[in-house]
Amino acid sequence: MRTPRSALLTLATATGLLLAGCGAPGSDGGSASEPDAADVRMPSEAVTLNIIDVAGNLQLTEQIFENYKKAHPDRISKITYTKATSPELAGKVKAQQDAGQLDIDLVLTGTDGLSAGLEQDLWVDLVGKYSDKLPDLNSLYLEPASKMQELAQNKGVTVTYYPSGPLLEYNPKTVSDPPTTAEELLEWAKANPNKLMYARPSNSGPGRTWLMGLPYILGDSDPMDPVNGWEKTWKYLKDLDQYIEYYPTGTTQTMKELGEGTRDVILSTTGWDINPRVLGQVPKDVRIQPLDGFTWVTDAHYMVVPKGVSGEKLAVLLDLMKFALQPQQQAITFDKGYFYPGPAVKGVTLDMAPAESRKAIEEYGRPEYDKLIADNPKAPPLDAKALVAAFDRWDREIGGQKVKKQ
């Protein structure tokens, strides 16, 4: 599986976000502006769109954008794609805006890059100012995706969604009776030292999801407040740490060691469960197990537009977003389980997906996922400030001394 999503560099992004908030007055979005509504009209000649991806989202959506380009050659002559890291996004966009030389038209980002740009007021108010050019998002989205859309504060459009985790992923050849509760997991780890692994949360989607999901499993007083509401969580993680050899700086290493047999149980998510098995990085026969009382900690990717884009380009971008949310296009986001399920809108089923996606999910997906997703509650992730606090405390008090870089 490709190094995932925005999660890998969330700590650096969120820390930068907080530092940005301490800047001098007037250090926000600069002089970049949003087009007047009257100027948001289709171009007389086809334009080039420059798209930057800081979340790994193009794996899910590039075909959608190419489909739109093919359907509308009068609007788009060319699409360029660039990939970057989430921590560098806000600085890159702001520097271009301040110089009046914006060459980014569309950003594909997770919650971290989204939040960093919101903090510095970098994004166009898509839903607030130009809602007449977008579909009715409230009626379109799945309920959890609608909750994720709220995090965008009208300045982004959710394009993909997944429930994420946390989940245990285990080798059934060595674990015949997997833990089903947090207490059983702790006892299992004690009886099988160094056989459980999860990656440092600030560098790992599954690690981060485990950290944010554990307060729900343990019944902590406030799962959204890692400073004052996670008493049970911090105690549990400290107890569990005794039986963990080390924490890698990425999820890929946990998958590698599960596949090699060095570890028997790791923390995972739906996408990290399916996609590495499709790619042959993890044996097909590994299994998953949720812990009793768990809540899905959801995740999403967003389409955002930097201030400073022209009215003609914005008209094309808004129409492209509308196109990307059509059910048949959303079905493409099933991919090979990378962000499973993937679609953010209602009424999208696997039978609508491309044949390659259907084959991968039918062979490597899990029948139990549909019921688990339907029957268990879902909650959005922590905001950037709370996430920084959680990462910092984990590093200081739980596993920072046992982190090993790969």
Beta strands, then each sheet from edge to edge (+ up, - down):
strand 1: 47-53
strand 2: 76-83
strand 3: 106-109
strand 4: 157-165
strand 5: 167-170
strand 6: 196-197
strand 7: 247-248
strand 8: 265-268
strand 9: 287-289
strand 10: 296-304
strand 11: 342-343
strand 12: 378-379
strand 13: 403-404
sheet 1: 2+ 1+ 3+ 10- 4+ 11-
sheet 2: 2+ 1+ 3+ 10- 12-
sheet 3: 6+ 8+ 5- 9+
sheet 4: 7+ 13+
end
